[in-house]
Amino acid sequence: MKFYRPAERPASPSQWPSPE
């Protein structure tokens, strides 16, 4: 799974891209 730095990731986990 890719982890996002707080500055990169959307505010809501449901908006995060799916790991591939």
mmCIF file of the N, C-alpha and C atoms, coordinates in Angstrom:
data_MODEL
# 
_entry.id   MODEL 
# 
loop_
_atom_site.group_PDB 
_atom_site.id 
_atom_site.type_symbol 
_atom_site.label_atom_id 
_atom_site.label_alt_id 
_atom_site.label_comp_id 
_atom_site.label_asym_id 
_atom_site.label_entity_id 
_atom_site.label_seq_id 
_atom_site.pdbx_PDB_ins_code 
_atom_site.Cartn_x 
_atom_site.Cartn_y 
_atom_site.Cartn_z 
_atom_site.occupancy 
_atom_site.B_iso_or_equiv 
_atom_site.pdbx_formal_charge 
_atom_site.auth_seq_id 
_atom_site.auth_comp_id 
_atom_site.auth_asym_id 
_atom_site.auth_atom_id 
_atom_site.pdbx_PDB_model_num 
ATOM 1  N N  . MET A 1 1  ? 0.854   -1.200 0.000  1.00 0.00 ? 1  MET A N  1 
ATOM 2  C CA . MET A 1 1  ? 0.000   0.000  0.000  1.00 0.00 ? 1  MET A CA 1 
ATOM 3  C C  . MET A 1 1  ? 0.885   1.244  0.000  1.00 0.00 ? 1  MET A C  1 
ATOM 4  N N  . LYS A 1 2  ? 0.485   2.210  -0.784 1.00 0.00 ? 2  LYS A N  1 
ATOM 5  C CA . LYS A 1 2  ? 1.223   3.467  -0.798 1.00 0.00 ? 2  LYS A CA 1 
ATOM 6  C C  . LYS A 1 2  ? 0.718   4.380  0.313  1.00 0.00 ? 2  LYS A C  1 
ATOM 7  N N  . PHE A 1 3  ? 1.641   4.946  1.048  1.00 0.00 ? 3  PHE A N  1 
ATOM 8  C CA . PHE A 1 3  ? 1.278   5.900  2.093  1.00 0.00 ? 3  PHE A CA 1 
ATOM 9  C C  . PHE A 1 3  ? 1.571   7.310  1.611  1.00 0.00 ? 3  PHE A C  1 
ATOM 10 N N  . TYR A 1 4  ? 0.652   8.202  1.915  1.00 0.00 ? 4  TYR A N  1 
ATOM 11 C CA . TYR A 1 4  ? 0.776   9.583  1.502  1.00 0.00 ? 4  TYR A CA 1 
ATOM 12 C C  . TYR A 1 4  ? 1.253   10.446 2.650  1.00 0.00 ? 4  TYR A C  1 
ATOM 13 N N  . ARG A 1 5  ? 2.122   11.392 2.355  1.00 0.00 ? 5  ARG A N  1 
ATOM 14 C CA . ARG A 1 5  ? 2.440   12.408 3.355  1.00 0.00 ? 5  ARG A CA 1 
ATOM 15 C C  . ARG A 1 5  ? 1.206   13.283 3.548  1.00 0.00 ? 5  ARG A C  1 
ATOM 16 N N  . PRO A 1 6  ? 1.021   13.851 4.743  1.00 0.00 ? 6  PRO A N  1 
ATOM 17 C CA . PRO A 1 6  ? -0.181  14.652 5.011  1.00 0.00 ? 6  PRO A CA 1 
ATOM 18 C C  . PRO A 1 6  ? -0.409  15.767 3.977  1.00 0.00 ? 6  PRO A C  1 
ATOM 19 N N  . ALA A 1 7  ? 0.661   16.337 3.451  1.00 0.00 ? 7  ALA A N  1 
ATOM 20 C CA . ALA A 1 7  ? 0.522   17.412 2.472  1.00 0.00 ? 7  ALA A CA 1 
ATOM 21 C C  . ALA A 1 7  ? 0.000   16.915 1.123  1.00 0.00 ? 7  ALA A C  1 
ATOM 22 N N  . GLU A 1 8  ? 0.195   15.618 0.835  1.00 0.00 ? 8  GLU A N  1 
ATOM 23 C CA . GLU A 1 8  ? -0.168  15.075 -0.474 1.00 0.00 ? 8  GLU A CA 1 
ATOM 24 C C  . GLU A 1 8  ? -1.562  14.462 -0.505 1.00 0.00 ? 8  GLU A C  1 
ATOM 25 N N  . ARG A 1 9  ? -1.950  13.859 0.618  1.00 0.00 ? 9  ARG A N  1 
ATOM 26 C CA . ARG A 1 9  ? -3.166  13.059 0.597  1.00 0.00 ? 9  ARG A CA 1 
ATOM 27 C C  . ARG A 1 9  ? -4.420  13.901 0.743  1.00 0.00 ? 9  ARG A C  1 
ATOM 28 N N  . PRO A 1 10 ? -5.521  13.495 0.106  1.00 0.00 ? 10 PRO A N  1 
ATOM 29 C CA . PRO A 1 10 ? -6.800  14.152 0.329  1.00 0.00 ? 10 PRO A CA 1 
ATOM 30 C C  . PRO A 1 10 ? -7.187  14.074 1.803  1.00 0.00 ? 10 PRO A C  1 
ATOM 31 N N  . ALA A 1 11 ? -8.056  14.973 2.239  1.00 0.00 ? 11 ALA A N  1 
ATOM 32 C CA . ALA A 1 11 ? -8.429  15.061 3.643  1.00 0.00 ? 11 ALA A CA 1 
ATOM 33 C C  . ALA A 1 11 ? -9.173  13.821 4.115  1.00 0.00 ? 11 ALA A C  1 
ATOM 34 N N  . SER A 1 12 ? -9.935  13.202 3.223  1.00 0.00 ? 12 SER A N  1 
ATOM 35 C CA . SER A 1 12 ? -10.757 12.058 3.605  1.00 0.00 ? 12 SER A CA 1 
ATOM 36 C C  . SER A 1 12 ? -10.211 10.758 3.025  1.00 0.00 ? 12 SER A C  1 
ATOM 37 N N  . PRO A 1 13 ? -10.044 9.723  3.859  1.00 0.00 ? 13 PRO A N  1 
ATOM 38 C CA . PRO A 1 13 ? -9.514  8.446  3.361  1.00 0.00 ? 13 PRO A CA 1 
ATOM 39 C C  . PRO A 1 13 ? -10.322 7.875  2.196  1.00 0.00 ? 13 PRO A C  1 
ATOM 40 N N  . SER A 1 14 ? -11.607 8.130  2.150  1.00 0.00 ? 14 SER A N  1 
ATOM 41 C CA . SER A 1 14 ? -12.429 7.617  1.054  1.00 0.00 ? 14 SER A CA 1 
ATOM 42 C C  . SER A 1 14 ? -12.045 8.225  -0.295 1.00 0.00 ? 14 SER A C  1 
ATOM 43 N N  . GLN A 1 15 ? -11.308 9.342  -0.264 1.00 0.00 ? 15 GLN A N  1 
ATOM 44 C CA . GLN A 1 15 ? -10.890 10.009 -1.494 1.00 0.00 ? 15 GLN A CA 1 
ATOM 45 C C  . GLN A 1 15 ? -9.512  9.550  -1.957 1.00 0.00 ? 15 GLN A C  1 
ATOM 46 N N  . TRP A 1 16 ? -8.798  8.778  -1.090 1.00 0.00 ? 16 TRP A N  1 
ATOM 47 C CA . TRP A 1 16 ? -7.466  8.337  -1.462 1.00 0.00 ? 16 TRP A CA 1 
ATOM 48 C C  . TRP A 1 16 ? -7.536  7.375  -2.642 1.00 0.00 ? 16 TRP A C  1 
ATOM 49 N N  . PRO A 1 17 ? -6.566  7.449  -3.583 1.00 0.00 ? 17 PRO A N  1 
ATOM 50 C CA . PRO A 1 17 ? -6.529  6.484  -4.676 1.00 0.00 ? 17 PRO A CA 1 
ATOM 51 C C  . PRO A 1 17 ? -6.318  5.072  -4.151 1.00 0.00 ? 17 PRO A C  1 
ATOM 52 N N  . SER A 1 18 ? -6.880  4.119  -4.839 1.00 0.00 ? 18 SER A N  1 
ATOM 53 C CA . SER A 1 18 ? -6.724  2.723  -4.439 1.00 0.00 ? 18 SER A CA 1 
ATOM 54 C C  . SER A 1 18 ? -5.310  2.246  -4.729 1.00 0.00 ? 18 SER A C  1 
ATOM 55 N N  . PRO A 1 19 ? -4.689  1.515  -3.808 1.00 0.00 ? 19 PRO A N  1 
ATOM 56 C CA . PRO A 1 19 ? -3.364  0.963  -4.075 1.00 0.00 ? 19 PRO A CA 1 
ATOM 57 C C  . PRO A 1 19 ? -3.436  -0.100 -5.168 1.00 0.00 ? 19 PRO A C  1 
ATOM 58 N N  . GLU A 1 20 ? -2.436  -0.111 -6.045 1.00 0.00 ? 20 GLU A N  1 
ATOM 59 C CA . GLU A 1 20 ? -2.427  -1.081 -7.130 1.00 0.00 ? 20 GLU A CA 1 
ATOM 60 C C  . GLU A 1 20 ? -1.099  -1.819 -7.171 1.00 0.00 ? 20 GLU A C  1 
# 
